[in-house]
């Protein structure tokens, strides 16, 4: 069962941004699995993509279209098939989808960014996608966020969305986004797939810079299983329809709002991690550098022994110490390290804290949401990572993924 509230939040429409969802029957007949997002000419577009060397064909095509400086007008997403590990044929298929949509929409193929998610290594069923494009186009509406949230899901158990309105320069600005992802999550960029739209006006260079900062603070701080997908992409579109221009004076306010939205989406992915029964915050302070803190946080968050103890609600604090010790920090003085489960000090000065009791640790581990706080005692750096436990269901979901 996913952790926390399963309710999809109210989604504020973003003026100038429309979404249409249809069924192409890619993997399951009748399932909503094709989403088109459209916006008017002149919108700014920024994107962050996976750093996996086996990046999927749509990632390669999308990066090329952005690199060529095209005036992007449409995003098209299919689920059920990743079009990854498909070689030159996969690239041709991704381009064919762009060309077909361009023909229907009356734009150039280079103005379209394609996205795919699903099984790796299987040819993209292009004909099914092309047949469903007209229905997705016909469904375009500014109120299409709910259907699109469902349409981008794969092993997700629920759609993930976030939406907020903030005041910038005395005027209202809307930010709304959806994401998908439940497994193969340790983004070396972002998440499986994420889409955010705003009606602020932001030039492309600044938009890309701000998206990069938001991603680093949110999607780049989550891990479910330590695997980086071939298809990860997060895209931010600024339609400018509000008339509120984001410049040096407005930048900090907009960045805070974007950070908040991306963090909410990233944490929603963790809460819906495959087989997850716990939402776990790993908070590491006192590092000499941010890199040290992240090394320790990920060592703990990705330890199978720690994760299975979390699933069992077992306060086996020795596993946490072992993970910290193998994180690779040079000359780590273990006597300076302290570890808390929630507010309970469990380890200090190289061993079990004198006042620690198993009952106190058990009370924390019995909760759905757990914080592990680690202080390294060697600096002022501080980082936070969010993760899950590792359950029987995770193994079942991934063992049966292609069946």
Secondary structure as UniProt FT lines:
FT   TURN            15..16
FT   STRAND          17..22
FT   TURN            29..30
FT   STRAND          34..39
FT   TURN            41..42
FT   STRAND          44..49
FT   TURN            53..54
FT   HELIX           57..67
FT   TURN            68..69
FT   STRAND          74..81
FT   HELIX           87..105
FT   HELIX           109..111
FT   STRAND          112..119
FT   TURN            120..121
FT   HELIX           126..138
FT   TURN            142..143
FT   HELIX           145..151
FT   STRAND          160..168
FT   TURN            169..170
FT   STRAND          171..180
FT   STRAND          193..198
FT   HELIX           204..217
FT   HELIX           219..221
FT   STRAND          233..238
FT   TURN            241..242
FT   TURN            248..250
FT   HELIX           251..271
FT   TURN            274..275
FT   STRAND          279..287
FT   HELIX           290..301
FT   HELIX           304..311
FT   TURN            312..313
FT   HELIX           317..325
FT   TURN            330..331
FT   HELIX           334..336
FT   STRAND          338..341
FT   TURN            342..343
FT   STRAND          344..348
FT   TURN            349..350
FT   STRAND          351..352
FT   TURN            354..355
FT   HELIX           358..365
FT   STRAND          369..375
FT   STRAND          381..388
FT   HELIX           392..399
FT   TURN            400..402
//
